[in-house]
Amino acid sequence: MTQTFVHVGVGLRRPDDVVVLGDAMMRRQRPLTTVAELTDLAGRTRKVKGITRLRDQVPRMRPGTGSGPETVTRLGPVA
């Protein structure tokens, strides 16, 4: 399931969208992964366009969120 994070995440343009995706995968109800798993996967993934940008966003992710709007609010105004 965590591989889906890479497949979808590298195609997202805005860094905040990558964070929303990661948070969604770690929702309060039925989390699909952990920050540690995403960190490991992003670190092991090579030769994928956009992986560095994705890797940079993992530290901004938080497990246990309730919704995408909650994450957007936490991240603050769009730059």
PyMOL Python script that loads the backbone (N, CA, C, O; Angstrom):
from pymol import cmd

cmd.read_pdbstr("""\
ATOM      1  N   MET A   1       0.819  -1.190   0.000  1.00  0.00           N
ATOM      2  CA  MET A   1       0.000   0.000   0.000  1.00  0.00           C
ATOM      3  C   MET A   1       0.871   1.266   0.000  1.00  0.00           C
ATOM      4  O   MET A   1       0.506   2.263  -0.622  1.00  0.00           O
ATOM      5  N   THR A   2       1.989   1.234   0.675  1.00  0.00           N
ATOM      6  CA  THR A   2       2.814   2.435   0.725  1.00  0.00           C
ATOM      7  C   THR A   2       3.387   2.797  -0.640  1.00  0.00           C
ATOM      8  O   THR A   2       3.700   3.962  -0.887  1.00  0.00           O
ATOM      9  N   GLN A   3       3.527   1.821  -1.525  1.00  0.00           N
ATOM     10  CA  GLN A   3       4.031   2.116  -2.869  1.00  0.00           C
ATOM     11  C   GLN A   3       3.086   3.064  -3.595  1.00  0.00           C
ATOM     12  O   GLN A   3       3.516   3.846  -4.444  1.00  0.00           O
ATOM     13  N   THR A   4       1.805   2.997  -3.263  1.00  0.00           N
ATOM     14  CA  THR A   4       0.823   3.906  -3.844  1.00  0.00           C
ATOM     15  C   THR A   4       1.187   5.350  -3.538  1.00  0.00           C
ATOM     16  O   THR A   4       0.972   6.235  -4.365  1.00  0.00           O
ATOM     17  N   PHE A   5       1.735   5.591  -2.355  1.00  0.00           N
ATOM     18  CA  PHE A   5       2.161   6.935  -1.963  1.00  0.00           C
ATOM     19  C   PHE A   5       3.155   7.500  -2.971  1.00  0.00           C
ATOM     20  O   PHE A   5       3.049   8.662  -3.361  1.00  0.00           O
ATOM     21  N   VAL A   6       4.112   6.694  -3.391  1.00  0.00           N
ATOM     22  CA  VAL A   6       5.111   7.150  -4.367  1.00  0.00           C
ATOM     23  C   VAL A   6       4.463   7.349  -5.730  1.00  0.00           C
ATOM     24  O   VAL A   6       4.673   8.378  -6.373  1.00  0.00           O
ATOM     25  N   HIS A   7       3.677   6.372  -6.177  1.00  0.00           N
ATOM     26  CA  HIS A   7       3.067   6.456  -7.501  1.00  0.00           C
ATOM     27  C   HIS A   7       2.193   7.698  -7.654  1.00  0.00           C
ATOM     28  O   HIS A   7       2.237   8.366  -8.687  1.00  0.00           O
ATOM     29  N   VAL A   8       1.413   8.005  -6.643  1.00  0.00           N
ATOM     30  CA  VAL A   8       0.526   9.168  -6.712  1.00  0.00           C
ATOM     31  C   VAL A   8       1.279  10.441  -6.335  1.00  0.00           C
ATOM     32  O   VAL A   8       1.145  11.466  -7.003  1.00  0.00           O
ATOM     33  N   GLY A   9       2.064  10.377  -5.273  1.00  0.00           N
ATOM     34  CA  GLY A   9       2.729  11.558  -4.723  1.00  0.00           C
ATOM     35  C   GLY A   9       3.672  12.262  -5.671  1.00  0.00           C
ATOM     36  O   GLY A   9       3.716  13.492  -5.685  1.00  0.00           O
ATOM     37  N   VAL A  10       4.430  11.521  -6.468  1.00  0.00           N
ATOM     38  CA  VAL A  10       5.385  12.178  -7.368  1.00  0.00           C
ATOM     39  C   VAL A  10       4.681  12.959  -8.476  1.00  0.00           C
ATOM     40  O   VAL A  10       5.294  13.817  -9.111  1.00  0.00           O
ATOM     41  N   GLY A  11       3.423  12.673  -8.708  1.00  0.00           N
ATOM     42  CA  GLY A  11       2.684  13.391  -9.744  1.00  0.00           C
ATOM     43  C   GLY A  11       2.007  14.658  -9.247  1.00  0.00           C
ATOM     44  O   GLY A  11       1.488  15.438 -10.045  1.00  0.00           O
ATOM     45  N   LEU A  12       2.009  14.867  -7.946  1.00  0.00           N
ATOM     46  CA  LEU A  12       1.368  16.056  -7.385  1.00  0.00           C
ATOM     47  C   LEU A  12       2.295  17.254  -7.506  1.00  0.00           C
ATOM     48  O   LEU A  12       3.491  17.151  -7.236  1.00  0.00           O
ATOM     49  N   ARG A  13       1.751  18.372  -7.905  1.00  0.00           N
ATOM     50  CA  ARG A  13       2.555  19.576  -8.146  1.00  0.00           C
ATOM     51  C   ARG A  13       2.892  20.339  -6.869  1.00  0.00           C
ATOM     52  O   ARG A  13       4.038  20.736  -6.654  1.00  0.00           O
ATOM     53  N   ARG A  14       1.884  20.538  -6.029  1.00  0.00           N
ATOM     54  CA  ARG A  14       2.064  21.361  -4.830  1.00  0.00           C
ATOM     55  C   ARG A  14       2.555  20.513  -3.661  1.00  0.00           C
ATOM     56  O   ARG A  14       2.010  19.437  -3.413  1.00  0.00           O
ATOM     57  N   PRO A  15       3.565  20.971  -2.946  1.00  0.00           N
ATOM     58  CA  PRO A  15       4.058  20.235  -1.779  1.00  0.00           C
ATOM     59  C   PRO A  15       2.959  19.948  -0.751  1.00  0.00           C
ATOM     60  O   PRO A  15       2.929  18.868  -0.161  1.00  0.00           O
ATOM     61  N   ASP A  16       2.059  20.910  -0.537  1.00  0.00           N
ATOM     62  CA  ASP A  16       0.985  20.688   0.432  1.00  0.00           C
ATOM     63  C   ASP A  16       0.088  19.526   0.020  1.00  0.00           C
ATOM     64  O   ASP A  16      -0.447  18.830   0.883  1.00  0.00           O
ATOM     65  N   ASP A  17      -0.088  19.304  -1.281  1.00  0.00           N
ATOM     66  CA  ASP A  17      -0.907  18.181  -1.748  1.00  0.00           C
ATOM     67  C   ASP A  17      -0.260  16.849  -1.390  1.00  0.00           C
ATOM     68  O   ASP A  17      -0.956  15.878  -1.094  1.00  0.00           O
ATOM     69  N   VAL A  18       1.063  16.802  -1.415  1.00  0.00           N
ATOM     70  CA  VAL A  18       1.785  15.594  -1.020  1.00  0.00           C
ATOM     71  C   VAL A  18       1.553  15.327   0.468  1.00  0.00           C
ATOM     72  O   VAL A  18       1.360  14.181   0.874  1.00  0.00           O
ATOM     73  N   VAL A  19       1.570  16.376   1.269  1.00  0.00           N
ATOM     74  CA  VAL A  19       1.338  16.230   2.709  1.00  0.00           C
ATOM     75  C   VAL A  19      -0.096  15.761   2.971  1.00  0.00           C
ATOM     76  O   VAL A  19      -0.317  14.895   3.818  1.00  0.00           O
ATOM     77  N   VAL A  20      -1.058  16.319   2.260  1.00  0.00           N
ATOM     78  CA  VAL A  20      -2.454  15.896   2.409  1.00  0.00           C
ATOM     79  C   VAL A  20      -2.580  14.408   2.074  1.00  0.00           C
ATOM     80  O   VAL A  20      -3.274  13.674   2.779  1.00  0.00           O
ATOM     81  N   LEU A  21      -1.924  13.961   1.018  1.00  0.00           N
ATOM     82  CA  LEU A  21      -1.953  12.544   0.647  1.00  0.00           C
ATOM     83  C   LEU A  21      -1.366  11.679   1.761  1.00  0.00           C
ATOM     84  O   LEU A  21      -1.973  10.687   2.165  1.00  0.00           O
ATOM     85  N   GLY A  22      -0.196  12.053   2.252  1.00  0.00           N
ATOM     86  CA  GLY A  22       0.435  11.278   3.322  1.00  0.00           C
ATOM     87  C   GLY A  22      -0.416  11.236   4.572  1.00  0.00           C
ATOM     88  O   GLY A  22      -0.585  10.176   5.174  1.00  0.00           O
ATOM     89  N   ASP A  23      -0.955  12.380   4.971  1.00  0.00           N
ATOM     90  CA  ASP A  23      -1.829  12.412   6.147  1.00  0.00           C
ATOM     91  C   ASP A  23      -3.055  11.522   5.930  1.00  0.00           C
ATOM     92  O   ASP A  23      -3.488  10.824   6.847  1.00  0.00           O
ATOM     93  N   ALA A  24      -3.612  11.547   4.721  1.00  0.00           N
ATOM     94  CA  ALA A  24      -4.789  10.732   4.421  1.00  0.00           C
ATOM     95  C   ALA A  24      -4.489   9.244   4.579  1.00  0.00           C
ATOM     96  O   ALA A  24      -5.362   8.466   4.964  1.00  0.00           O
ATOM     97  N   MET A  25      -3.273   8.860   4.284  1.00  0.00           N
ATOM     98  CA  MET A  25      -2.904   7.447   4.411  1.00  0.00           C
ATOM     99  C   MET A  25      -2.673   7.048   5.869  1.00  0.00           C
ATOM    100  O   MET A  25      -2.535   5.867   6.185  1.00  0.00           O
ATOM    101  N   MET A  26      -2.633   8.052   6.756  1.00  0.00           N
ATOM    102  CA  MET A  26      -2.410   7.774   8.177  1.00  0.00           C
ATOM    103  C   MET A  26      -3.573   8.296   9.029  1.00  0.00           C
ATOM    104  O   MET A  26      -3.370   8.701  10.173  1.00  0.00           O
ATOM    105  N   ARG A  27      -4.774   8.287   8.481  1.00  0.00           N
ATOM    106  CA  ARG A  27      -5.959   8.790   9.173  1.00  0.00           C
ATOM    107  C   ARG A  27      -6.155   8.133  10.539  1.00  0.00           C
ATOM    108  O   ARG A  27      -5.653   7.042  10.808  1.00  0.00           O
ATOM    109  N   ARG A  28      -6.880   8.817  11.362  1.00  0.00           N
ATOM    110  CA  ARG A  28      -7.212   8.326  12.689  1.00  0.00           C
ATOM    111  C   ARG A  28      -7.920   6.975  12.607  1.00  0.00           C
ATOM    112  O   ARG A  28      -7.607   6.052  13.360  1.00  0.00           O
ATOM    113  N   GLN A  29      -8.866   6.870  11.697  1.00  0.00           N
ATOM    114  CA  GLN A  29      -9.613   5.622  11.502  1.00  0.00           C
ATOM    115  C   GLN A  29      -8.934   4.781  10.429  1.00  0.00           C
ATOM    116  O   GLN A  29      -8.820   5.219   9.284  1.00  0.00           O
ATOM    117  N   ARG A  30      -8.492   3.609  10.774  1.00  0.00           N
ATOM    118  CA  ARG A  30      -7.870   2.650   9.845  1.00  0.00           C
ATOM    119  C   ARG A  30      -6.661   3.207   9.086  1.00  0.00           C
ATOM    120  O   ARG A  30      -6.703   3.289   7.858  1.00  0.00           O
ATOM    121  N   PRO A  31      -5.617   3.581   9.764  1.00  0.00           N
ATOM    122  CA  PRO A  31      -4.413   4.056   9.054  1.00  0.00           C
ATOM    123  C   PRO A  31      -3.834   2.950   8.177  1.00  0.00           C
ATOM    124  O   PRO A  31      -3.843   1.777   8.550  1.00  0.00           O
ATOM    125  N   LEU A  32      -3.336   3.337   7.018  1.00  0.00           N
ATOM    126  CA  LEU A  32      -2.780   2.381   6.058  1.00  0.00           C
ATOM    127  C   LEU A  32      -1.265   2.261   6.162  1.00  0.00           C
ATOM    128  O   LEU A  32      -0.676   1.309   5.649  1.00  0.00           O
ATOM    129  N   THR A  33      -0.638   3.225   6.823  1.00  0.00           N
ATOM    130  CA  THR A  33       0.815   3.238   6.913  1.00  0.00           C
ATOM    131  C   THR A  33       1.240   4.098   8.097  1.00  0.00           C
ATOM    132  O   THR A  33       0.401   4.586   8.855  1.00  0.00           O
ATOM    133  N   THR A  34       2.535   4.276   8.249  1.00  0.00           N
ATOM    134  CA  THR A  34       3.088   5.109   9.320  1.00  0.00           C
ATOM    135  C   THR A  34       4.110   6.084   8.717  1.00  0.00           C
ATOM    136  O   THR A  34       4.541   5.918   7.576  1.00  0.00           O
ATOM    137  N   VAL A  35       4.482   7.087   9.489  1.00  0.00           N
ATOM    138  CA  VAL A  35       5.516   8.024   9.042  1.00  0.00           C
ATOM    139  C   VAL A  35       6.818   7.255   8.797  1.00  0.00           C
ATOM    140  O   VAL A  35       7.526   7.518   7.825  1.00  0.00           O
ATOM    141  N   ALA A  36       7.124   6.314   9.674  1.00  0.00           N
ATOM    142  CA  ALA A  36       8.356   5.532   9.529  1.00  0.00           C
ATOM    143  C   ALA A  36       8.363   4.745   8.222  1.00  0.00           C
ATOM    144  O   ALA A  36       9.389   4.688   7.544  1.00  0.00           O
ATOM    145  N   GLU A  37       7.240   4.141   7.860  1.00  0.00           N
ATOM    146  CA  GLU A  37       7.161   3.388   6.603  1.00  0.00           C
ATOM    147  C   GLU A  37       7.309   4.306   5.395  1.00  0.00           C
ATOM    148  O   GLU A  37       7.997   3.963   4.434  1.00  0.00           O
ATOM    149  N   LEU A  38       6.664   5.471   5.440  1.00  0.00           N
ATOM    150  CA  LEU A  38       6.771   6.414   4.323  1.00  0.00           C
ATOM    151  C   LEU A  38       8.189   6.964   4.202  1.00  0.00           C
ATOM    152  O   LEU A  38       8.699   7.140   3.095  1.00  0.00           O
ATOM    153  N   THR A  39       8.818   7.234   5.334  1.00  0.00           N
ATOM    154  CA  THR A  39      10.203   7.710   5.334  1.00  0.00           C
ATOM    155  C   THR A  39      11.117   6.656   4.725  1.00  0.00           C
ATOM    156  O   THR A  39      11.968   6.972   3.894  1.00  0.00           O
ATOM    157  N   ASP A  40      10.944   5.418   5.135  1.00  0.00           N
ATOM    158  CA  ASP A  40      11.763   4.320   4.617  1.00  0.00           C
ATOM    159  C   ASP A  40      11.552   4.139   3.117  1.00  0.00           C
ATOM    160  O   ASP A  40      12.515   4.031   2.358  1.00  0.00           O
ATOM    161  N   LEU A  41      10.300   4.106   2.697  1.00  0.00           N
ATOM    162  CA  LEU A  41      10.002   3.922   1.273  1.00  0.00           C
ATOM    163  C   LEU A  41      10.584   5.056   0.436  1.00  0.00           C
ATOM    164  O   LEU A  41      11.220   4.807  -0.588  1.00  0.00           O
ATOM    165  N   ALA A  42      10.372   6.298   0.862  1.00  0.00           N
ATOM    166  CA  ALA A  42      10.893   7.444   0.113  1.00  0.00           C
ATOM    167  C   ALA A  42      12.416   7.416   0.062  1.00  0.00           C
ATOM    168  O   ALA A  42      13.013   7.795  -0.946  1.00  0.00           O
ATOM    169  N   GLY A  43      13.034   6.974   1.132  1.00  0.00           N
ATOM    170  CA  GLY A  43      14.497   6.888   1.172  1.00  0.00           C
ATOM    171  C   GLY A  43      15.058   5.798   0.279  1.00  0.00           C
ATOM    172  O   GLY A  43      16.153   5.943  -0.265  1.00  0.00           O
ATOM    173  N   ARG A  44      14.316   4.702   0.123  1.00  0.00           N
ATOM    174  CA  ARG A  44      14.773   3.582  -0.703  1.00  0.00           C
ATOM    175  C   ARG A  44      14.481   3.770  -2.181  1.00  0.00           C
ATOM    176  O   ARG A  44      15.126   3.146  -3.023  1.00  0.00           O
ATOM    177  N   THR A  45      13.529   4.609  -2.502  1.00  0.00           N
ATOM    178  CA  THR A  45      13.102   4.768  -3.891  1.00  0.00           C
ATOM    179  C   THR A  45      14.130   5.577  -4.668  1.00  0.00           C
ATOM    180  O   THR A  45      14.532   6.662  -4.249  1.00  0.00           O
ATOM    181  N   ARG A  46      14.539   5.047  -5.779  1.00  0.00           N
ATOM    182  CA  ARG A  46      15.535   5.681  -6.649  1.00  0.00           C
ATOM    183  C   ARG A  46      14.984   5.765  -8.076  1.00  0.00           C
ATOM    184  O   ARG A  46      14.065   5.038  -8.454  1.00  0.00           O
ATOM    185  N   LYS A  47      15.564   6.658  -8.837  1.00  0.00           N
ATOM    186  CA  LYS A  47      15.274   6.776 -10.266  1.00  0.00           C
ATOM    187  C   LYS A  47      13.787   6.991 -10.564  1.00  0.00           C
ATOM    188  O   LYS A  47      13.253   6.460 -11.537  1.00  0.00           O
ATOM    189  N   VAL A  48      13.140   7.771  -9.719  1.00  0.00           N
ATOM    190  CA  VAL A  48      11.753   8.143  -9.946  1.00  0.00           C
ATOM    191  C   VAL A  48      11.695   9.663  -9.961  1.00  0.00           C
ATOM    192  O   VAL A  48      12.043  10.320  -8.979  1.00  0.00           O
ATOM    193  N   LYS A  49      11.254  10.211 -11.079  1.00  0.00           N
ATOM    194  CA  LYS A  49      11.180  11.668 -11.194  1.00  0.00           C
ATOM    195  C   LYS A  49      10.232  12.220 -10.134  1.00  0.00           C
ATOM    196  O   LYS A  49       9.087  11.780 -10.027  1.00  0.00           O
ATOM    197  N   GLY A  50      10.712  13.183  -9.355  1.00  0.00           N
ATOM    198  CA  GLY A  50       9.905  13.812  -8.324  1.00  0.00           C
ATOM    199  C   GLY A  50      10.075  13.213  -6.937  1.00  0.00           C
ATOM    200  O   GLY A  50       9.463  13.700  -5.986  1.00  0.00           O
ATOM    201  N   ILE A  51      10.891  12.165  -6.791  1.00  0.00           N
ATOM    202  CA  ILE A  51      11.023  11.511  -5.489  1.00  0.00           C
ATOM    203  C   ILE A  51      11.682  12.427  -4.461  1.00  0.00           C
ATOM    204  O   ILE A  51      11.341  12.357  -3.281  1.00  0.00           O
ATOM    205  N   THR A  52      12.602  13.270  -4.870  1.00  0.00           N
ATOM    206  CA  THR A  52      13.250  14.181  -3.919  1.00  0.00           C
ATOM    207  C   THR A  52      12.236  15.162  -3.353  1.00  0.00           C
ATOM    208  O   THR A  52      12.236  15.433  -2.152  1.00  0.00           O
ATOM    209  N   ARG A  53      11.386  15.687  -4.196  1.00  0.00           N
ATOM    210  CA  ARG A  53      10.339  16.614  -3.760  1.00  0.00           C
ATOM    211  C   ARG A  53       9.389  15.910  -2.781  1.00  0.00           C
ATOM    212  O   ARG A  53       8.983  16.489  -1.774  1.00  0.00           O
ATOM    213  N   LEU A  54       9.045  14.671  -3.085  1.00  0.00           N
ATOM    214  CA  LEU A  54       8.177  13.888  -2.211  1.00  0.00           C
ATOM    215  C   LEU A  54       8.876  13.611  -0.876  1.00  0.00           C
ATOM    216  O   LEU A  54       8.276  13.770   0.188  1.00  0.00           O
ATOM    217  N   ARG A  55      10.120  13.206  -0.936  1.00  0.00           N
ATOM    218  CA  ARG A  55      10.925  12.904   0.261  1.00  0.00           C
ATOM    219  C   ARG A  55      10.973  14.111   1.205  1.00  0.00           C
ATOM    220  O   ARG A  55      10.902  13.954   2.424  1.00  0.00           O
ATOM    221  N   ASP A  56      11.093  15.299   0.643  1.00  0.00           N
ATOM    222  CA  ASP A  56      11.186  16.519   1.442  1.00  0.00           C
ATOM    223  C   ASP A  56       9.910  16.803   2.240  1.00  0.00           C
ATOM    224  O   ASP A  56       9.960  17.515   3.243  1.00  0.00           O
ATOM    225  N   GLN A  57       8.782  16.263   1.813  1.00  0.00           N
ATOM    226  CA  GLN A  57       7.504  16.564   2.465  1.00  0.00           C
ATOM    227  C   GLN A  57       7.142  15.592   3.590  1.00  0.00           C
ATOM    228  O   GLN A  57       6.283  15.908   4.414  1.00  0.00           O
ATOM    229  N   VAL A  58       7.767  14.437   3.643  1.00  0.00           N
ATOM    230  CA  VAL A  58       7.413  13.433   4.660  1.00  0.00           C
ATOM    231  C   VAL A  58       7.511  13.987   6.083  1.00  0.00           C
ATOM    232  O   VAL A  58       6.629  13.692   6.889  1.00  0.00           O
ATOM    233  N   PRO A  59       8.538  14.775   6.439  1.00  0.00           N
ATOM    234  CA  PRO A  59       8.594  15.295   7.806  1.00  0.00           C
ATOM    235  C   PRO A  59       7.429  16.212   8.186  1.00  0.00           C
ATOM    236  O   PRO A  59       7.174  16.428   9.371  1.00  0.00           O
ATOM    237  N   ARG A  60       6.734  16.741   7.208  1.00  0.00           N
ATOM    238  CA  ARG A  60       5.591  17.632   7.470  1.00  0.00           C
ATOM    239  C   ARG A  60       4.307  16.854   7.742  1.00  0.00           C
ATOM    240  O   ARG A  60       3.307  17.451   8.141  1.00  0.00           O
ATOM    241  N   MET A  61       4.310  15.549   7.537  1.00  0.00           N
ATOM    242  CA  MET A  61       3.113  14.725   7.688  1.00  0.00           C
ATOM    243  C   MET A  61       2.869  14.361   9.146  1.00  0.00           C
ATOM    244  O   MET A  61       3.805  14.224   9.934  1.00  0.00           O
ATOM    245  N   ARG A  62       1.586  14.207   9.491  1.00  0.00           N
ATOM    246  CA  ARG A  62       1.204  13.867  10.856  1.00  0.00           C
ATOM    247  C   ARG A  62       0.188  12.727  10.841  1.00  0.00           C
ATOM    248  O   ARG A  62      -0.816  12.803  10.133  1.00  0.00           O
ATOM    249  N   PRO A  63       0.437  11.688  11.603  1.00  0.00           N
ATOM    250  CA  PRO A  63      -0.549  10.612  11.713  1.00  0.00           C
ATOM    251  C   PRO A  63      -1.741  11.051  12.567  1.00  0.00           C
ATOM    252  O   PRO A  63      -1.639  11.984  13.364  1.00  0.00           O
ATOM    253  N   GLY A  64      -2.853  10.375  12.389  1.00  0.00           N
ATOM    254  CA  GLY A  64      -4.014  10.613  13.239  1.00  0.00           C
ATOM    255  C   GLY A  64      -4.893  11.768  12.855  1.00  0.00           C
ATOM    256  O   GLY A  64      -5.710  12.211  13.662  1.00  0.00           O
ATOM    257  N   THR A  65      -4.755  12.274  11.644  1.00  0.00           N
ATOM    258  CA  THR A  65      -5.625  13.370  11.216  1.00  0.00           C
ATOM    259  C   THR A  65      -7.012  12.831  10.923  1.00  0.00           C
ATOM    260  O   THR A  65      -7.205  11.631  10.726  1.00  0.00           O
ATOM    261  N   GLY A  66      -7.970  13.742  10.899  1.00  0.00           N
ATOM    262  CA  GLY A  66      -9.347  13.333  10.660  1.00  0.00           C
ATOM    263  C   GLY A  66      -9.840  13.583   9.248  1.00  0.00           C
ATOM    264  O   GLY A  66     -10.793  12.946   8.798  1.00  0.00           O
ATOM    265  N   SER A  67      -9.187  14.523   8.533  1.00  0.00           N
ATOM    266  CA  SER A  67      -9.666  14.863   7.189  1.00  0.00           C
ATOM    267  C   SER A  67      -8.620  15.682   6.438  1.00  0.00           C
ATOM    268  O   SER A  67      -7.670  16.205   7.020  1.00  0.00           O
ATOM    269  N   GLY A  68      -8.829  15.773   5.124  1.00  0.00           N
ATOM    270  CA  GLY A  68      -7.971  16.616   4.292  1.00  0.00           C
ATOM    271  C   GLY A  68      -8.040  18.079   4.697  1.00  0.00           C
ATOM    272  O   GLY A  68      -7.002  18.734   4.797  1.00  0.00           O
ATOM    273  N   PRO A  69      -9.255  18.617   4.936  1.00  0.00           N
ATOM    274  CA  PRO A  69      -9.341  20.008   5.368  1.00  0.00           C
ATOM    275  C   PRO A  69      -8.598  20.268   6.689  1.00  0.00           C
ATOM    276  O   PRO A  69      -8.061  21.356   6.892  1.00  0.00           O
ATOM    277  N   GLU A  70      -8.569  19.287   7.568  1.00  0.00           N
ATOM    278  CA  GLU A  70      -7.807  19.443   8.812  1.00  0.00           C
ATOM    279  C   GLU A  70      -6.323  19.642   8.498  1.00  0.00           C
ATOM    280  O   GLU A  70      -5.668  20.499   9.091  1.00  0.00           O
ATOM    281  N   THR A  71      -5.800  18.846   7.564  1.00  0.00           N
ATOM    282  CA  THR A  71      -4.397  18.984   7.171  1.00  0.00           C
ATOM    283  C   THR A  71      -4.148  20.340   6.523  1.00  0.00           C
ATOM    284  O   THR A  71      -3.160  21.004   6.837  1.00  0.00           O
ATOM    285  N   VAL A  72      -5.024  20.752   5.631  1.00  0.00           N
ATOM    286  CA  VAL A  72      -4.863  22.037   4.947  1.00  0.00           C
ATOM    287  C   VAL A  72      -4.845  23.174   5.969  1.00  0.00           C
ATOM    288  O   VAL A  72      -4.044  24.102   5.850  1.00  0.00           O
ATOM    289  N   THR A  73      -5.718  23.107   6.965  1.00  0.00           N
ATOM    290  CA  THR A  73      -5.753  24.125   8.013  1.00  0.00           C
ATOM    291  C   THR A  73      -4.453  24.127   8.802  1.00  0.00           C
ATOM    292  O   THR A  73      -3.920  25.193   9.111  1.00  0.00           O
ATOM    293  N   ARG A  74      -3.938  22.954   9.131  1.00  0.00           N
ATOM    294  CA  ARG A  74      -2.688  22.850   9.877  1.00  0.00           C
ATOM    295  C   ARG A  74      -1.529  23.448   9.092  1.00  0.00           C
ATOM    296  O   ARG A  74      -0.652  24.092   9.668  1.00  0.00           O
ATOM    297  N   LEU A  75      -1.521  23.240   7.788  1.00  0.00           N
ATOM    298  CA  LEU A  75      -0.410  23.714   6.951  1.00  0.00           C
ATOM    299  C   LEU A  75      -0.442  25.230   6.756  1.00  0.00           C
ATOM    300  O   LEU A  75       0.587  25.834   6.452  1.00  0.00           O
ATOM    301  N   GLY A  76      -1.602  25.845   6.924  1.00  0.00           N
ATOM    302  CA  GLY A  76      -1.695  27.298   6.817  1.00  0.00           C
ATOM    303  C   GLY A  76      -2.006  27.764   5.412  1.00  0.00           C
ATOM    304  O   GLY A  76      -2.340  26.962   4.539  1.00  0.00           O
ATOM    305  N   PRO A  77      -1.894  29.073   5.197  1.00  0.00           N
ATOM    306  CA  PRO A  77      -2.249  29.667   3.902  1.00  0.00           C
ATOM    307  C   PRO A  77      -1.404  29.119   2.755  1.00  0.00           C
ATOM    308  O   PRO A  77      -0.226  28.804   2.922  1.00  0.00           O
ATOM    309  N   VAL A  78      -2.027  29.016   1.607  1.00  0.00           N
ATOM    310  CA  VAL A  78      -1.331  28.566   0.400  1.00  0.00           C
ATOM    311  C   VAL A  78      -0.437  29.698  -0.080  1.00  0.00           C
ATOM    312  O   VAL A  78      -0.870  30.845  -0.191  1.00  0.00           O
ATOM    313  N   ALA A  79       0.802  29.364  -0.359  1.00  0.00           N
ATOM    314  CA  ALA A  79       1.763  30.389  -0.818  1.00  0.00           C
ATOM    315  C   ALA A  79       1.644  30.611  -2.297  1.00  0.00           C
ATOM    316  O   ALA A  79       2.369  31.433  -2.858  1.00  0.00           O
TER     317      ALA A  79
END
""", "prot")
cmd.dss("prot")
cmd.show_as("cartoon", "prot")
cmd.util.cbc("prot")
cmd.orient("prot")
